[in-house]
Amino acid sequence: MTKTKKDRQFRPVPVPSVVLGGLFGARQDAVCAATAETLLDRCVEAGMVRAIDTTQPSPGIVLPLQPWGGSTQMFWDSDLGKSIETVAFSLYRRPNPELEARVDKIIDLYEKMQDADGYLNAWFQRVQPGRRWTNLRDFHELYCAGHLMEGAVAYYQATGKRKLLDIMCRYADYMITVFGHGPGKIAGYCGHEEVELALVKLARVTGEKKYLDLAKYFIDERGTEPHYFTEEAIRDGRDPADFIQKSYEYNQAHQPVREQKKVVGHAVRAMYLYSGMADIATEYNDDTLTSALDTLWDDLVTKQMYITGGIGPAASNEGFTDYYDLPNESAYAETCASVGLVFWANRMLGRGPNRRFADIMEIALYNGSLSGLSLDGKTFFYENPLESAGKHHRWIWHRCPCCPPNIGRLVASIGSYMYAVADDEIAVHLYGESSVKAEVAGTKIELSQATRYPWHGAVRLTLKVEKPTRFAISLRIPGWAKGAKLSIDGGAVDLASIMVDGYARIEHAWTGREVIDLELPLIPRALWADPRVRQDTGRFALMRGPLVYCTEGVDNGEGLNALTVTGDPARAVESEVAALGGAVALDVEATRDVSTGFEGSLYRETPPATQPAKVRFVPYHLWDNRAPGEMLVWMRGGLKKSGV
Amino acid sequence: MTKTKKDRQFRPVPVPSVVLGGLFGARQDAVCAATAETLLDRCVEAGMVRAIDTTQPSPGIVLPLQPWGGSTQMFWDSDLGKSIETVAFSLYRRPNPELEARVDKIIDLYEKMQDADGYLNAWFQRVQPGRRWTNLRDFHELYCAGHLMEGAVAYYQATGKRKLLDIMCRYADYMITVFGHGPGKIAGYCGHEEVELALVKLARVTGEKKYLDLAKYFIDERGTEPHYFTEEAIRDGRDPADFIQKSYEYNQAHQPVREQKKVVGHAVRAMYLYSGMADIATEYNDDTLTSALDTLWDDLVTKQMYITGGIGPAASNEGFTDYYDLPNESAYAETCASVGLVFWANRMLGRGPNRRFADIMEIALYNGSLSGLSLDGKTFFYENPLESAGKHHRWIWHRCPCCPPNIGRLVASIGSYMYAVADDEIAVHLYGESSVKAEVAGTKIELSQATRYPWHGAVRLTLKVEKPTRFAISLRIPGWAKGAKLSIDGGAVDLASIMVDGYARIEHAWTGREVIDLELPLIPRALWADPRVRQDTGRFALMRGPLVYCTEGVDNGEGLNALTVTGDPARAVESEVAALGGAVALDVEATRDVSTGFEGSLYRETPPATQPAKVRFVPYHLWDNRAPGEMLVWMRGGLKKSGV
């Protein structure tokens, strides 16, 4: 039986199948040269490795107990897991026996720590033994397992070494005996979603459906009544109402997942849940999950998402607040949350290429996520505001170190987000200098992109095929790429005739001699927010291709809010900035409000005088890479003059 | 010897000397009818009265220890002191035997609690006995004494009852033996200023210069090296570096006060210190203090003050941050801080009338302060933001209950801020329906204002004199009152010829038959902020007379930031709003950005469409008195169209 369109199952290509150049190649080099080692160093400094060394005394609770204190320690396994994953991905690109040996030692410690039944968790084995499975709501127990599973899969793919993979399979097998309905079983799920998507990765690499079934169980069970978190608290002698976040919305456990219509609570938790749901929707062709995810997707991107793909405006819950509440200077917009949105968007493509998801994936990747890592791979942002008065700077580390390894592992594995394969089709979701090896329609192929994207819009795709074969290549035509042109072997193709859900779908009997040229016009464009976003009224943001631009003090002097753009952003003068890796800067005419005459008073009855100015925009994700200072995304002006 | 101009000493008239009608008369009625009793009720509910009842067990530290917990209790004496003061002032206007009896009982409890040596403090006598004078930096010990002194002075003036005054004199006499230099003395001062200005009040009502000298000692000693707070901490076995506020700037104790150039730290502390300094400058004709205060004044009003007279933008230190950092939605702008600014401004007038101070006093009074009390006198604001998305509302009470009695006592005593008297001059600092009795140039006089100010600009002053006498009446001509007109007995007076520091100084042999007419044009006016205030660029605020205006959701629908004022604010249509006590509302033409076309995306490449709208402005201090909803001070637009 021919699969219907929606039953197609696109799965990302494995990370090692893609080799990158260009912007992401350079970023991966920085991860190999700096980030990977930094992560391990900082885990060691924090005491994470000593904590799992059973020859050392229990770490106890590290004092002084800071706001994050004990709770940070509770998810140390996850930091190690994500760090191992980042190192693993970096080893694909650049072998590093020293780093590999350090990871092997950590894996050996986990092997020794693992209980006979398969259980593995630094906090509950070393700090609070006897409290296992007593507080799934707050203690990140399965979340930690999930990140170790992801690390195990990546490390196995990178090195062929199975030890950590086997450890985590033993743990997952034990979980299967623990969780579910029936006598002696725990009908629960984790307060911080993650294990669901990790179990899917484990299933895909091992071929074991039982891990998919466990993931599906966690998703199906979430938010059902009687409520597990309430019953668990009572059983544990805690008052269920004594919950700092007040509502299970924080954990997206306030309703069964298929009934959820609004994106709520802790942003990273939400993204990880929806990612797991999307994976299960793909693997089980589960339309009820897909339908819920469609609703949640629209809720997020039409009411709650920064233009950067940043999400979760509030620090208080690290998450969502009200519709259209998107403060710029105080934006939390955690790096992990945008990384999570990339994860989710990518998994929404599991049921077929669709620009609706892929365009947002690209925006969240290039802006809200990539801003979290400095060009040299050595420093990080945790929060990603869209405005700074000059005091927000990249950190060496963070007391809650979730973001550095999260952006590290995303950058190092970005190849698998660029390409996905179904039976007889390969989809190109993202552009960038790269080549991918895959098997499509039973044939080994290699597809290469020669391009300077995202700085230039020309992409030349060339193909090698093992033997001439008929299959489809689907190329995303981004929504912003008005006037995009496609040609094959120099012959123009009528794009409109082959567009499917925003992708140019080229079905062809490929010989391997074809040259496909795609031209994506990168005209700078001004964007306006829905006026219900009170913080952005009267302002515009500048984008070019997938990149959101910003102004910085280092280019424009301080007082960015005193600038009003008077020139036409579409006619901005482009130039390359060597200090930003050849990034394209945009210069536009502007005026600057001046403080002359305000010496005696902060307020007066005439508006400030203005003087002519030029304003330089640079890609948002590159800010704070040169000198500390102000930054601003939403600028005043940008309106075309009437009659022009 | 004739006093030079700067050696004139203006002192506020006693509160009972002024009778008010108009806006403040109505507000005082609300204090008499509601606020005064509410304050006592809430003090009782919080346990403050039981805490000073020595027949009851020690209150101990009330658990659960909230963020404010013990520290709130530490300043319970001050809440009682301010509440007694408010009740006392209310008794001038409206005798209330029941309230008076309740205060008498509280005073009896203080009398019984007072130690034989005169010491009096609920926390250190009842909760931590033996810790007296061990942590002046953090424990509000002298601050509490100061507020009880202010309460004692007010209650004595209101009722003639001396008991609390005598108690506080005994305490002050004991302080004189404790503080100062020399063997066995404590060379310290309080971490929260207040006792300085209170001692001046005590000195003025008792005629005892020794209390002035103690106040001067505290001021002179502050911030000198070796640093008292550091030495105290070491002596007490604490690490001086273990100070949550990190710098003595928080307490304005980082430098000797005469060397301070920048307004820093906790806003209320700063205002109380400067108030005490200004009093001492007046009483001692101390030019070195006046000079320091001049510098600090300019620093505050030209770089750190909201247009409402709100000060202290940050919650983290309840105080000052960087120059020009005046966020609107997250503004802390504590009611107490604006009340403190009124205190300070008023005391800067001690050395002579000067519009520079009085204009700001009026603005801080009518906007940043008065917003803190609802029209009915029953609910309060602690923070006074200049923008709200609809979730900021008046409280019944606050866990840190400093603001309700502070705005209560200010409103109830406002008469003494309106008029001040020197030997041969009476200054009218504020306008409003009222009459004052005073002695000027040896003659008893009564000066009355008939006016509907601040809603209407006509003020008629009439005078009674015991006998015809030559003296000066100085009338403030506010800086905003362009085109103000003055006439005496119908004859126009050339204002320019008699202006001194922004006051019309009318020196005359008064017979008591004169009628003075002052016309202050109340033309609505748009104001712009120095463009260094990044939060206000591209926006204007509307004022009329001393009142800052705002828009509210209840008048304009939600989405206030979607409005752009297109009409000329100076030509706004005026109308009276019965639900706001006859306040003048202002209606102006505007446009509204509409969300049409943003259904599918938060961001798009064309600006929002607009539709015509009218926008209604109401006085800022009256917001959230009708219905909950949005509020906005700084609006887009307001620019006169070119060619108009």
Chai-1 contact restraints between the chains, C-beta under 6 A:
chainA,res_idxA,chainB,res_idxB,connection_type,confidence,min_distance_angstrom,max_distance_angstrom,comment,restraint_id
A,T302,B,L602,contact,1.0,0.0,6.0,A-B,restraint_1
A,I307,B,Y603,contact,1.0,0.0,6.0,A-B,restraint_2
A,R525,B,E605,contact,1.0,0.0,6.0,A-B,restraint_3
A,L527,B,Y603,contact,1.0,0.0,6.0,A-B,restraint_4
A,W528,B,P607,contact,1.0,0.0,6.0,A-B,restraint_5
A,A529,B,L602,contact,1.0,0.0,6.0,A-B,restraint_6
A,A529,B,Y603,contact,1.0,0.0,6.0,A-B,restraint_7
A,D530,B,S595,contact,1.0,0.0,6.0,A-B,restraint_8
A,D530,B,F598,contact,1.0,0.0,6.0,A-B,restraint_9
A,D530,B,L602,contact,1.0,0.0,6.0,A-B,restraint_10
A,P531,B,A562,contact,1.0,0.0,6.0,A-B,restraint_11
A,P531,B,D593,contact,1.0,0.0,6.0,A-B,restraint_12
A,P531,B,S595,contact,1.0,0.0,6.0,A-B,restraint_13
A,P531,B,P608,contact,1.0,0.0,6.0,A-B,restraint_14
A,R532,B,S595,contact,1.0,0.0,6.0,A-B,restraint_15
A,R534,B,N561,contact,1.0,0.0,6.0,A-B,restraint_16
A,T537,B,N561,contact,1.0,0.0,6.0,A-B,restraint_17
A,T537,B,A562,contact,1.0,0.0,6.0,A-B,restraint_18
A,G538,B,G538,contact,1.0,0.0,6.0,A-B,restraint_19
A,G538,B,R636,contact,1.0,0.0,6.0,A-B,restraint_20
A,N561,B,R534,contact,1.0,0.0,6.0,A-B,restraint_21
A,N561,B,T537,contact,1.0,0.0,6.0,A-B,restraint_22
A,A562,B,P531,contact,1.0,0.0,6.0,A-B,restraint_23
A,A562,B,T537,contact,1.0,0.0,6.0,A-B,restraint_24
A,D593,B,P531,contact,1.0,0.0,6.0,A-B,restraint_25
A,S595,B,D530,contact,1.0,0.0,6.0,A-B,restraint_26
A,S595,B,P531,contact,1.0,0.0,6.0,A-B,restraint_27
A,S595,B,R532,contact,1.0,0.0,6.0,A-B,restraint_28
A,F598,B,D530,contact,1.0,0.0,6.0,A-B,restraint_29
A,L602,B,T302,contact,1.0,0.0,6.0,A-B,restraint_30
A,L602,B,A529,contact,1.0,0.0,6.0,A-B,restraint_31
A,L602,B,D530,contact,1.0,0.0,6.0,A-B,restraint_32
A,Y603,B,I307,contact,1.0,0.0,6.0,A-B,restraint_33
A,Y603,B,L527,contact,1.0,0.0,6.0,A-B,restraint_34
A,Y603,B,A529,contact,1.0,0.0,6.0,A-B,restraint_35
A,E605,B,R525,contact,1.0,0.0,6.0,A-B,restraint_36
A,P607,B,W528,contact,1.0,0.0,6.0,A-B,restraint_37
A,P608,B,P531,contact,1.0,0.0,6.0,A-B,restraint_38
A,R636,B,G538,contact,1.0,0.0,6.0,A-B,restraint_39
